Amino acid sequence: MTPSLINSEVIRDLQGEPLRPDSATLLKALDKLLTVGAYYSAEHEQYLIAARKARDIIVKVIGGPGRHVPIEITAQGLMIGKQNVDPNHRNVRLLHDLLVPLNIARFEIDGALSPEDLRQAIAALQHHKTALGHAATFQEIVITGLPDTVRAISRSVLRRSEAEADNQTADDGNRSLDDLLGAWDESDGDSGDSAKPAGDDRALLTRQFLELVTRILANLEGLASAQGIPAADGSYVSVADLVELKRTLEHLVELDPDPAELARLIAQAQQALDLSRDVQSVDLVFQILKKDMNKKAPAKPDSRPKKTQVVEFRLTVEQMFAQVAELEADPAPVADPVAGSHANQLGIALHLLRSDPPRTLRTSLLEVITDVITRPDFAEHNLTLLAQAAATITGEEDTEVVDDLLPQITGALRRKRPELVARFWTAMTDGVGPDGLVAMWPHLVNDILLGFNHAPREAVKSLVVTAGSLPLPTALTQGLRLETQPALQARSATRDLFLAPLPTVYPVHAMLQASALKDWWGEEVFHALRTKPLSPLVDLVICALGGFDPRHGSFYLDLIRHGASQETPPELRDPVVEILQARLENLEPGERELEWVPRALTALAGLAPGAARPLLQRVVDERKFFFFRAWPGSVRAAAAKALAAGTGTGEDQ
């Protein structure tokens, strides 16, 4: 699936067909809840509101109590309603990344779901995912803590009979590797022998190893064609060769190998590696397997005789007193070991992120970073290290890595240490180049909109100016990334954006005018133009308009762009003339006393003398009851002066 399709508003399956509307609506509801959850805790009011909205949408799609919807994780992606979706689609990625590390094959939601059930289910899955990321050895994943209305079925308990009932399997000649793992689970579960811890350990290692091979071969299935798949030596591997490799693995899972048999599994994985060229994934598992096997090997007793070392002290009395005096001196303060540990953890995790790790490892690394940031004893001086490393990654890595890293950092800071959010951005923007500014720009704008209530206003103003320094053509390419940010999804924001002069931040205003925040933006811009007009002409136009109108969004944008210019360009002059003329011609008698009216007449005559002349003449000549002047003296004086300047004649007052 191309990047444009992955980021499209329309979710399509792997065949390019649009996803059913009810399925797309359900996935988008879950994605929005997970997005909000990245920034707010489960008890925060914003998250509670998001959970209620998501639950209402989900229950409406399912059809109420007595019905349910299954979401399945397959080798190709995420399946809902018999349609397979690319796992990298922006509305699917968060849910897919939550379920895959937990080895979940099917995720079911009942129509009796309540908002509390939904919050409890998401919290339980995220808790298990965090615990798994911190695990040092292999372990059987058992999902607990789910409400009755939500069920997660693991691959390790999915039986062949259930797969056949759902028409998921074909004849034995075309079984998928997921079926093979199911067969392994079935034979292992039916043995009934729980008194073989050594055999269970071997089975667990073998199962974990085969799951890696499963992912490699699943990737190959999608690449296979009539011409075959190019192997590492330049030859081609046919689909028949791939099927034969599957059969070999099927034979292996029927065995009960001891650690020595793992060499055969490694040879099979190497063959799959030659096809998929996924070196890092296999190397990572080999290291974990080796580490786990070493832990199981008992330590050999040291039978060598130990030598007793005798230390002789040869000091005179004077030397001894000197040593005592030295010991009595105040030692230098010892560095905080906890602070150093935090810095090391952050450094290692950020360094590994730059090595393009697999998706599951990247998720674990991001969770390590979040864990360090949210600890109560997190030292503020580590913030500079974090910001500098994030700036380096932002300038070097692709936007996918940046879109994972920055929300993780700023979201954790906003939840636990809100006073550090602006300081993080200040330190980061000081060390980022032009490419890095493009990559981080949607996230910086999002945090500006969310607000920096705990930061000095000058520091926030500097960040707003930095966001406005991105060239407009470049900012226009970031629309899709900006639209997915939590501030735009919530359709409300703080006024921190307006700390800087409006023209300074024009690229940001241009993007917001066409975004989901356009109504909020329009009201705030009108208020800003009225309280701090960019020029006398802009002040007159705002007075003539009277109040905010959502239809004038593009005109407000033109006022920001050209309102402070010495020369009024045609694209601004024409609508200004139209607004001033229409307003002045339709003033109520009581409104003619307003202080801006004489100035508006003068400005109108200067912008369009020909169009203004009939109105100016009317102001000078119009009377009521045949005798009394219809316009105030100050207004008539301004009109007469404008007529005299334009024609060389005027009329006595």
C-alpha positions as CSV (number, residue, x, y, z in Angstrom):
1,M,0.0,0.0,0.0
2,T,1.4,3.4,-1.0
3,P,2.1,6.1,1.6
4,S,-0.8,8.2,0.2
5,L,-3.2,5.2,0.7
6,I,-1.8,4.6,4.2
7,N,-2.5,8.2,5.2
8,S,-5.8,8.5,3.3
9,E,-9.0,9.3,5.1
10,V,-10.6,6.3,3.3
11,I,-9.5,3.0,4.7
12,R,-9.0,0.4,2.0
13,D,-8.3,-3.3,2.2
14,L,-5.3,-5.0,0.7
15,Q,-7.2,-5.4,-2.6
16,G,-7.7,-1.7,-2.8
17,E,-11.4,-1.8,-2.1
18,P,-12.9,0.7,0.5
19,L,-13.6,-0.8,3.9
20,R,-17.2,-1.2,4.8
21,P,-18.5,2.0,6.4
22,D,-19.4,0.4,9.7
23,S,-16.0,-1.3,9.9
24,A,-14.1,1.9,9.1
25,T,-16.2,3.8,11.6
26,L,-15.3,1.3,14.4
27,L,-11.6,1.3,13.6
28,K,-11.5,5.1,13.5
29,A,-13.3,5.3,16.9
30,L,-10.7,2.9,18.5
31,D,-7.8,4.8,16.9
32,K,-9.0,8.2,18.2
33,L,-9.4,6.7,21.7
34,L,-5.8,5.3,21.6
35,T,-4.5,8.6,20.2
36,V,-6.1,10.6,23.1
37,G,-4.8,8.0,25.5
38,A,-1.2,8.7,24.4
39,Y,-1.6,12.2,25.9
40,Y,-4.0,11.8,28.8
41,S,-4.2,9.4,31.7
42,A,-7.1,7.0,32.0
43,E,-8.7,9.2,34.7
44,H,-8.3,12.5,32.8
45,E,-11.5,14.2,31.8
46,Q,-10.5,14.4,28.1
47,Y,-9.9,10.6,28.1
48,L,-13.2,9.9,29.8
49,I,-15.0,12.0,27.2
50,A,-13.1,10.2,24.4
51,A,-14.0,6.8,25.9
52,R,-17.7,7.7,26.1
53,K,-17.7,8.9,22.5
54,A,-15.8,5.8,21.2
55,R,-18.1,3.5,23.1
56,D,-21.3,5.1,21.7
57,I,-19.9,4.7,18.1
58,I,-18.8,1.1,18.7
59,V,-22.1,0.0,20.2
60,K,-24.0,1.7,17.3
61,V,-21.9,-0.1,14.8
62,I,-22.3,-3.5,16.5
63,G,-26.0,-3.1,16.9
64,G,-26.5,-3.3,20.6
65,P,-26.5,-6.2,23.2
66,G,-26.6,-9.8,21.9
67,R,-24.2,-9.1,19.0
68,H,-20.5,-8.8,18.8
69,V,-17.7,-7.8,16.3
70,P,-14.5,-9.8,15.9
71,I,-11.2,-8.1,14.9
72,E,-8.5,-10.6,13.8
73,I,-4.7,-10.3,13.5
74,T,-3.4,-12.1,10.4
75,A,0.0,-12.5,8.8
76,Q,-1.0,-9.7,6.3
77,G,-2.5,-7.2,8.7
78,L,-5.8,-6.6,10.5
79,M,-9.0,-8.3,9.4
80,I,-12.5,-7.0,10.2
81,G,-15.6,-8.1,8.4
82,K,-13.7,-10.4,6.1
83,Q,-11.6,-7.5,4.8
84,N,-7.8,-7.4,5.4
85,V,-6.3,-3.9,6.1
86,D,-2.7,-2.9,5.9
87,P,-1.4,-2.6,9.5
88,N,0.5,0.6,8.7
89,H,-2.6,2.6,7.9
90,R,-2.8,5.6,10.1
91,N,-6.2,4.6,11.5
92,V,-5.1,1.0,12.2
93,R,-1.5,1.3,13.3
94,L,-2.1,2.0,17.0
95,L,-4.6,-0.9,17.5
96,H,-2.4,-3.3,15.5
97,D,0.7,-2.4,17.5
98,L,-1.2,-2.9,20.7
99,L,-2.5,-6.4,19.9
100,V,0.5,-7.9,18.0
101,P,3.1,-7.9,20.8
102,L,0.5,-9.7,23.0
103,N,0.2,-12.6,20.5
104,I,-3.5,-11.9,20.1
105,A,-5.2,-13.7,17.2
106,R,-8.7,-12.4,17.7
107,F,-10.2,-9.4,19.6
108,E,-13.9,-9.5,20.2
109,I,-16.2,-6.6,21.4
110,D,-19.8,-7.2,22.6
111,G,-22.7,-4.8,21.8
112,A,-23.3,-4.5,25.6
113,L,-20.0,-2.7,26.0
114,S,-20.0,0.2,28.5
115,P,-17.5,3.2,28.6
116,E,-16.0,1.7,31.8
117,D,-15.6,-1.7,30.0
118,L,-13.8,0.0,27.1
119,R,-11.4,1.9,29.4
120,Q,-10.7,-1.3,31.5
121,A,-10.0,-3.3,28.4
122,I,-7.6,-0.8,26.9
123,A,-5.8,-0.3,30.2
124,A,-5.4,-4.1,30.7
125,L,-3.9,-4.6,27.2
126,Q,-1.5,-1.6,27.7
127,H,-0.5,-3.0,31.1
128,H,0.3,-6.4,29.6
129,K,2.2,-4.8,26.8
130,T,4.3,-2.7,29.1
131,A,5.0,-5.8,31.3
132,L,6.1,-7.7,28.2
133,G,8.4,-5.0,27.1
134,H,10.2,-5.1,30.5
135,A,10.5,-8.9,30.5
136,A,14.1,-10.4,30.2
137,T,13.1,-14.0,29.2
138,F,10.4,-15.7,27.2
139,Q,7.0,-16.1,28.9
140,E,3.6,-17.4,28.1
141,I,1.3,-14.4,27.5
142,V,-2.0,-14.7,29.4
143,I,-4.4,-11.7,29.0
144,T,-6.2,-11.0,32.3
145,G,-8.2,-8.1,33.6
146,L,-10.6,-7.8,30.6
147,P,-14.3,-7.1,31.2
148,D,-16.9,-9.7,30.2
149,T,-17.8,-7.6,27.1
150,V,-14.3,-7.7,25.6
151,R,-12.4,-10.9,24.8
152,A,-8.8,-11.4,23.5
153,I,-8.1,-14.9,22.1
154,S,-4.4,-15.7,21.9
155,R,-2.7,-17.7,19.1
156,S,-1.4,-20.1,21.7
157,V,-5.0,-21.2,22.7
158,L,-6.6,-21.1,19.3
159,R,-7.5,-24.7,18.3
160,R,-7.7,-26.1,14.8
161,S,-11.4,-26.9,15.3
162,E,-12.2,-23.3,15.9
163,A,-10.2,-22.2,12.8
164,E,-12.1,-24.8,10.7
165,A,-15.4,-23.6,12.0
166,D,-14.6,-20.1,10.8
167,N,-13.5,-21.4,7.4
168,Q,-10.0,-20.1,8.1
169,T,-8.2,-23.3,6.9
170,A,-7.9,-25.1,3.6
171,D,-6.7,-28.6,2.7
172,D,-3.5,-29.9,4.3
173,G,-1.5,-29.0,1.2
174,N,-2.2,-25.2,1.6
175,R,-2.2,-24.7,5.4
176,S,-0.7,-21.4,6.6
177,L,2.0,-21.2,9.3
178,D,-0.6,-19.9,11.7
179,D,-2.4,-23.3,11.2
180,L,0.9,-25.0,12.0
181,L,1.3,-23.1,15.2
182,G,-2.3,-24.0,16.0
183,A,-1.5,-27.7,15.4
184,W,1.5,-27.4,17.8
185,D,-0.7,-25.8,20.5
186,E,-3.3,-28.5,20.1
187,S,-0.8,-31.4,20.4
188,D,0.9,-29.7,23.3
189,G,-2.4,-29.0,25.1
190,D,-3.7,-32.5,24.7
191,S,-0.7,-34.2,26.2
192,G,-2.0,-33.6,29.7
193,D,1.5,-34.0,31.1
194,S,2.3,-31.1,33.4
195,A,5.2,-32.8,35.2
196,K,7.9,-32.1,32.5
197,P,9.3,-28.7,33.2
198,A,12.3,-29.3,30.9
199,G,10.1,-30.4,28.0
200,D,7.9,-27.3,28.6
201,D,10.9,-25.1,28.4
202,R,12.0,-26.6,25.2
203,A,8.5,-26.3,23.8
204,L,8.3,-22.7,24.8
205,L,11.7,-21.9,23.1
206,T,10.6,-23.8,20.0
207,R,7.3,-22.0,19.8
208,Q,8.8,-18.6,20.2
209,F,11.4,-19.4,17.5
210,L,8.7,-20.7,15.1
211,E,6.7,-17.5,15.6
212,L,9.7,-15.5,14.3
213,V,10.0,-17.9,11.3
214,T,6.2,-17.5,10.8
215,R,6.5,-13.8,10.4
216,I,9.4,-14.1,8.0
217,L,7.5,-16.6,5.8
218,A,4.3,-14.6,6.0
219,N,6.2,-11.7,4.5
220,L,7.4,-14.0,1.7
221,E,3.9,-15.1,0.9
222,G,2.9,-11.6,0.0
223,L,6.0,-11.2,-2.3
224,A,5.7,-14.5,-4.2
225,S,4.8,-14.3,-7.8
226,A,4.9,-16.4,-10.9
227,Q,8.5,-15.5,-11.4
228,G,9.4,-16.4,-7.8
229,I,11.3,-14.5,-5.2
230,P,15.0,-13.5,-5.6
231,A,17.3,-15.3,-3.2
232,A,20.5,-13.9,-1.7
233,D,22.7,-15.6,-4.3
234,G,20.7,-14.1,-7.2
235,S,18.7,-17.2,-8.1
236,Y,15.0,-17.4,-7.8
237,V,12.9,-19.4,-5.3
238,S,9.6,-20.6,-6.6
239,V,6.3,-20.8,-4.7
240,A,6.8,-24.6,-4.6
241,D,10.1,-24.1,-2.7
242,L,8.3,-21.9,-0.2
243,V,5.6,-24.6,0.3
244,E,8.3,-27.2,0.8
245,L,9.9,-25.0,3.4
246,K,6.5,-24.8,5.2
247,R,6.2,-28.6,5.2
248,T,9.7,-28.9,6.7
249,L,8.6,-26.6,9.5
250,E,5.4,-28.6,10.0
251,H,7.5,-31.7,10.5
252,L,9.7,-29.8,13.0
253,V,6.8,-28.7,15.2
254,E,5.7,-32.3,15.5
255,L,8.9,-33.1,17.3
256,D,9.9,-32.4,21.0
257,P,13.5,-31.2,20.5
258,D,16.0,-30.8,23.2
259,P,18.4,-27.8,23.1
260,A,20.7,-29.6,20.7
261,E,17.9,-29.8,18.2
262,L,17.7,-26.0,18.1
263,A,20.6,-26.0,15.7
264,R,18.2,-27.5,13.1
265,L,15.7,-24.8,13.8
266,I,18.4,-22.2,13.3
267,A,19.3,-23.7,10.0
268,Q,15.7,-23.5,8.8
269,A,15.5,-19.9,10.0
270,Q,18.7,-19.1,8.1
271,Q,17.0,-20.4,4.9
272,A,14.0,-18.2,5.6
273,L,16.5,-15.3,6.2
274,D,18.1,-15.8,2.8
275,L,14.6,-15.3,1.3
276,S,13.4,-12.4,3.4
277,R,16.8,-10.6,4.0
278,D,15.5,-9.6,7.4
279,V,18.8,-9.9,9.2
280,Q,18.1,-7.8,12.3
281,S,14.9,-9.7,13.3
282,V,16.6,-13.2,13.2
283,D,19.8,-11.9,14.9
284,L,17.7,-10.4,17.7
285,V,16.0,-13.7,18.4
286,F,19.2,-15.7,18.3
287,Q,20.7,-13.4,21.0
288,I,17.6,-13.8,23.2
289,L,17.6,-17.6,22.7
290,K,21.3,-17.8,23.6
291,K,20.8,-15.6,26.7
292,D,17.8,-17.7,27.8
293,M,19.6,-21.0,27.3
294,N,22.6,-19.7,29.3
295,K,20.3,-18.9,32.2
296,K,19.0,-22.5,32.2
297,A,22.5,-24.0,32.3
298,P,23.6,-24.7,35.9
299,A,26.8,-23.0,37.1
300,K,29.8,-25.4,37.4
301,P,31.3,-25.5,40.9
302,D,34.8,-24.2,41.2
303,S,37.0,-27.0,42.5
304,R,40.2,-25.1,42.5
305,P,41.7,-24.3,45.9
306,K,41.3,-20.7,47.0
307,K,44.4,-18.8,48.0
308,T,44.2,-16.6,51.1
309,Q,45.7,-13.2,50.5
310,V,47.5,-11.7,53.5
311,V,47.8,-7.9,53.5
312,E,50.7,-6.5,55.4
313,F,50.5,-3.0,56.9
314,R,53.9,-1.3,57.3
315,L,53.2,2.2,58.7
316,T,55.1,4.3,61.2
317,V,53.1,6.1,63.9
318,E,53.5,9.4,62.0
319,Q,52.2,7.8,58.8
320,M,49.2,6.3,60.6
321,F,48.2,9.7,62.1
322,A,48.5,11.2,58.6
323,Q,46.2,8.5,57.2
324,V,43.7,9.1,60.0
325,A,43.7,12.8,59.3
326,E,43.1,12.2,55.6
327,L,40.2,9.9,56.4
328,E,38.7,12.6,58.7
329,A,38.6,15.2,55.9
330,D,35.2,15.8,54.2
331,P,35.1,13.6,51.0
332,A,33.8,15.0,47.7
333,P,30.1,14.6,47.2
334,V,29.1,11.4,45.5
335,A,27.2,11.7,42.3
336,D,23.5,10.7,42.4
337,P,23.5,7.0,41.2
338,V,19.8,7.2,40.3
339,A,20.2,10.2,38.1
340,G,23.1,8.6,36.3
341,S,21.0,5.4,35.8
342,H,18.2,7.5,34.2
343,A,20.6,9.1,31.8
344,N,22.0,5.8,30.8
345,Q,18.6,4.3,30.2
346,L,17.6,7.2,28.1
347,G,20.9,7.2,26.2
348,I,20.7,3.4,25.4
349,A,17.0,3.5,24.3
350,L,17.5,6.6,22.1
351,H,20.6,5.1,20.6
352,L,18.8,1.9,19.7
353,L,16.0,3.9,18.1
354,R,18.5,5.3,15.6
355,S,19.4,1.7,14.5
356,D,16.0,1.2,12.7
357,P,14.8,-1.6,15.1
358,P,11.8,-3.9,14.3
359,R,8.4,-2.4,15.1
360,T,7.9,-4.4,18.3
361,L,11.3,-3.5,19.7
362,R,10.7,0.2,18.8
363,T,7.5,0.1,20.8
364,S,9.4,-1.4,23.9
365,L,12.1,1.3,23.6
366,L,9.5,4.0,23.6
367,E,7.9,2.5,26.7
368,V,11.3,2.5,28.4
369,I,11.6,6.3,27.6
370,T,8.1,6.9,29.0
371,D,8.8,5.0,32.1
372,V,12.0,7.0,32.9
373,I,10.3,10.3,32.2
374,T,7.3,9.6,34.5
375,R,9.3,8.5,37.5
376,P,9.0,10.9,40.5
377,D,12.8,11.1,40.8
378,F,13.4,12.0,37.2
379,A,16.1,14.7,37.3
380,E,15.5,17.9,35.3
381,H,19.1,18.0,34.0
382,N,18.3,14.9,32.0
383,L,15.8,16.9,30.0
384,T,18.6,18.5,28.1
385,L,20.1,15.1,27.1
386,L,16.6,14.0,26.1
387,A,16.0,17.1,24.0
388,Q,19.4,17.0,22.2
389,A,19.0,13.3,21.4
390,A,15.4,13.8,20.2
391,A,16.7,16.7,18.0
392,T,19.3,14.5,16.4
393,I,16.9,11.7,15.7
394,T,14.3,14.1,14.3
395,G,16.9,15.5,11.9
396,E,18.1,12.0,10.7
397,E,15.2,9.6,10.9
398,D,12.0,9.4,8.8
399,T,8.7,10.8,10.0
400,E,7.4,7.5,11.2
401,V,10.1,7.3,13.9
402,V,9.5,11.0,14.8
403,D,5.7,10.5,14.9
404,D,6.3,7.7,17.4
405,L,9.0,9.4,19.5
406,L,7.8,12.9,20.1
407,P,4.2,12.2,21.2
408,Q,5.6,9.6,23.6
409,I,8.0,12.1,25.2
410,T,5.7,15.2,25.3
411,G,2.7,13.1,26.3
412,A,4.5,11.7,29.3
413,L,5.8,15.1,30.3
414,R,2.4,16.7,29.9
415,R,0.9,14.0,32.2
416,K,3.5,14.0,34.9
417,R,5.8,17.1,34.6
418,P,3.8,19.7,32.7
419,E,6.2,22.4,33.7
420,L,8.9,20.8,31.6
421,V,7.1,20.6,28.3
422,A,8.0,24.1,27.1
423,R,11.6,23.6,28.3
424,F,11.9,20.4,26.4
425,W,10.7,22.1,23.2
426,T,13.0,25.1,23.7
427,A,16.1,22.8,24.2
428,M,15.1,20.7,21.2
429,T,14.4,23.6,18.8
430,D,17.8,25.2,19.7
431,G,19.6,22.2,18.3
432,V,17.5,21.2,15.3
433,G,18.2,22.0,11.6
434,P,15.8,22.8,8.7
435,D,15.0,19.1,8.1
436,G,14.4,18.5,11.7
437,L,12.0,21.4,11.9
438,V,9.9,19.9,9.1
439,A,9.7,16.5,10.9
440,M,8.8,17.9,14.3
441,W,6.6,20.8,13.1
442,P,3.1,19.1,13.4
443,H,4.0,18.0,17.0
444,L,5.3,21.5,17.9
445,V,2.1,23.1,16.6
446,N,0.0,20.5,18.5
447,D,1.7,21.3,21.8
448,I,1.4,25.1,21.2
449,L,-2.4,24.5,20.7
450,L,-2.6,22.3,23.8
451,G,-1.0,25.2,25.7
452,F,2.0,25.8,28.0
453,N,0.3,27.0,31.2
454,H,3.3,26.4,33.4
455,A,5.9,28.2,31.2
456,P,7.0,31.9,30.9
457,R,5.1,33.7,28.2
458,E,8.3,34.9,26.5
459,A,9.5,31.3,26.2
460,V,6.2,30.2,24.7
461,K,6.2,33.2,22.3
462,S,9.7,32.1,21.1
463,L,8.3,28.6,20.3
464,V,5.4,30.1,18.4
465,V,7.8,32.2,16.3
466,T,9.8,29.0,15.6
467,A,6.7,27.2,14.4
468,G,5.9,30.2,12.1
469,S,9.4,30.1,10.6
470,L,8.6,27.1,8.5
471,P,8.1,28.2,4.8
472,L,4.5,28.2,3.7
473,P,5.0,25.7,0.8
474,T,6.7,23.3,3.2
475,A,4.0,23.7,5.8
476,L,1.3,22.8,3.2
477,T,2.9,19.4,2.8
478,Q,2.3,18.6,6.4
479,G,-1.5,18.8,6.4
480,L,-2.2,15.1,6.9
481,R,0.3,14.8,9.8
482,L,-1.1,17.9,11.4
483,E,-4.7,16.8,11.1
484,T,-4.1,13.6,13.2
485,Q,-2.8,15.6,16.2
486,P,-4.9,15.5,19.4
487,A,-5.5,19.2,19.5
488,L,-7.1,19.2,16.1
489,Q,-9.1,16.1,16.9
490,A,-10.5,17.8,20.0
491,R,-11.4,20.9,17.9
492,S,-10.5,23.3,20.7
493,A,-7.2,24.8,21.9
494,T,-5.6,27.5,24.0
495,R,-4.7,31.0,22.9
496,D,-0.9,30.5,23.2
497,L,-0.7,30.7,19.4
498,F,-1.6,34.4,19.6
499,L,1.3,35.5,21.8
500,A,3.3,36.2,18.6
501,P,2.2,38.8,16.0
502,L,-0.2,37.2,13.5
503,P,2.0,37.7,10.3
504,T,4.9,36.0,12.1
505,V,3.0,32.8,12.3
506,Y,1.2,33.0,9.0
507,P,2.1,29.4,7.8
508,V,0.4,28.0,11.0
509,H,-2.6,30.2,10.5
510,A,-2.9,29.1,6.9
511,M,-2.9,25.4,7.8
512,L,-5.5,25.9,10.7
513,Q,-7.8,27.9,8.4
514,A,-8.4,24.7,6.4
515,S,-8.3,22.3,9.3
516,A,-10.8,20.8,11.7
517,L,-10.1,23.8,14.0
518,K,-11.2,26.4,11.4
519,D,-14.2,27.6,13.4
520,W,-12.2,28.0,16.6
521,W,-9.4,29.6,14.7
522,G,-11.7,32.1,12.9
523,E,-13.2,33.4,16.2
524,E,-9.8,33.7,17.8
525,V,-8.3,35.5,14.8
526,F,-11.2,38.0,14.6
527,H,-10.7,38.7,18.3
528,A,-7.0,39.2,17.8
529,L,-7.5,41.5,14.8
530,R,-10.0,43.6,16.8
531,T,-7.8,44.0,19.9
532,K,-4.5,44.4,18.1
533,P,-5.2,45.6,14.6
534,L,-2.3,45.2,12.1
535,S,-3.0,48.6,10.5
536,P,-5.6,51.4,10.5
537,L,-7.2,49.9,7.4
538,V,-7.5,46.5,9.1
539,D,-9.0,48.2,12.1
540,L,-11.7,49.9,9.9
541,V,-12.5,46.6,8.1
542,I,-13.0,44.8,11.4
543,C,-15.2,47.6,12.7
544,A,-17.2,47.5,9.5
545,L,-17.7,43.7,9.8
546,G,-19.1,44.1,13.3
547,G,-18.6,40.5,14.4
548,F,-17.2,37.1,13.5
549,D,-18.6,35.3,10.5
550,P,-17.3,31.7,9.8
551,R,-17.7,32.4,6.1
552,H,-14.9,35.0,6.2
553,G,-12.1,32.6,7.1
554,S,-10.1,33.1,3.9
555,F,-10.6,36.9,4.2
556,Y,-9.2,36.9,7.7
557,L,-6.2,35.0,6.4
558,D,-5.7,37.7,3.7
559,L,-5.8,40.4,6.4
560,I,-3.0,38.6,8.3
561,R,-0.9,38.2,5.2
562,H,-1.3,41.7,3.7
563,G,-2.8,43.8,6.4
564,A,0.5,45.3,7.6
565,S,1.8,46.0,4.1
566,Q,2.5,49.6,3.0
567,E,0.8,49.0,-0.3
568,T,-2.6,47.2,-0.4
569,P,-2.5,44.5,-3.1
570,P,-5.5,44.0,-5.4
571,E,-6.5,40.7,-3.8
572,L,-7.1,42.6,-0.5
573,R,-8.2,46.0,-1.8
574,D,-11.2,44.7,-3.8
575,P,-12.9,42.9,-0.8
576,V,-12.1,45.8,1.5
577,V,-13.7,48.3,-0.8
578,E,-16.8,46.0,-1.1
579,I,-17.1,45.6,2.7
580,L,-16.6,49.3,3.5
581,Q,-19.0,50.6,0.8
582,A,-21.7,48.1,1.6
583,R,-21.5,48.8,5.3
584,L,-21.4,52.7,4.9
585,E,-24.4,52.7,2.5
586,N,-26.5,50.6,4.9
587,L,-25.7,52.4,8.2
588,E,-28.7,53.0,10.5
589,P,-29.2,56.6,11.5
590,G,-27.9,55.8,15.0
591,E,-24.8,54.1,13.7
592,R,-23.7,57.2,11.7
593,E,-22.3,58.7,14.9
594,L,-19.8,55.9,15.4
595,E,-16.2,57.2,15.5
596,W,-14.8,55.0,12.7
597,V,-17.3,56.2,10.1
598,P,-15.4,59.4,9.0
599,R,-12.2,57.4,8.8
600,A,-13.9,54.7,6.7
601,L,-15.2,57.3,4.2
602,T,-11.7,58.7,3.8
603,A,-10.1,55.2,3.4
604,L,-12.8,54.2,0.9
605,A,-12.2,57.4,-1.2
606,G,-8.5,56.7,-1.2
607,L,-8.9,53.0,-2.3
608,A,-11.6,53.5,-5.0
609,P,-12.3,57.2,-5.8
610,G,-14.7,56.4,-8.6
611,A,-16.7,53.9,-6.7
612,A,-16.8,56.1,-3.6
613,R,-17.9,59.3,-5.3
614,P,-21.8,58.6,-5.3
615,L,-21.7,57.7,-1.6
616,L,-19.6,60.8,-0.7
617,Q,-22.0,63.0,-2.6
618,R,-24.9,61.5,-0.8
619,V,-23.4,62.1,2.6
620,V,-22.8,65.7,1.7
621,D,-26.3,66.4,0.2
622,E,-28.7,64.0,2.0
623,R,-31.3,65.7,4.2
624,K,-34.3,64.7,6.3
625,F,-37.5,66.6,6.5
626,F,-36.2,68.8,3.6
627,F,-34.2,70.9,6.0
628,F,-32.0,68.9,8.4
629,R,-28.7,67.3,7.5
630,A,-29.0,63.4,7.6
631,W,-25.3,62.9,8.5
632,P,-23.3,64.2,11.4
633,G,-21.0,67.1,10.8
634,S,-17.7,65.1,11.2
635,V,-18.9,62.6,8.6
636,R,-19.9,65.4,6.2
637,A,-16.6,67.1,6.6
638,A,-14.7,63.9,5.8
639,A,-16.8,63.3,2.7
640,A,-16.4,66.9,1.5
641,K,-12.7,66.8,2.0
642,A,-12.5,63.5,0.1
643,L,-14.5,65.0,-2.8
644,A,-12.4,68.0,-2.9
645,A,-9.2,65.9,-3.0
646,G,-10.6,63.8,-5.8
647,T,-12.3,66.5,-8.0
648,G,-11.1,69.9,-6.9
649,T,-14.6,70.9,-5.7
650,G,-16.6,70.6,-2.5
651,E,-19.7,71.9,-0.9
652,D,-20.2,74.3,2.0
653,Q,-21.3,72.8,5.2
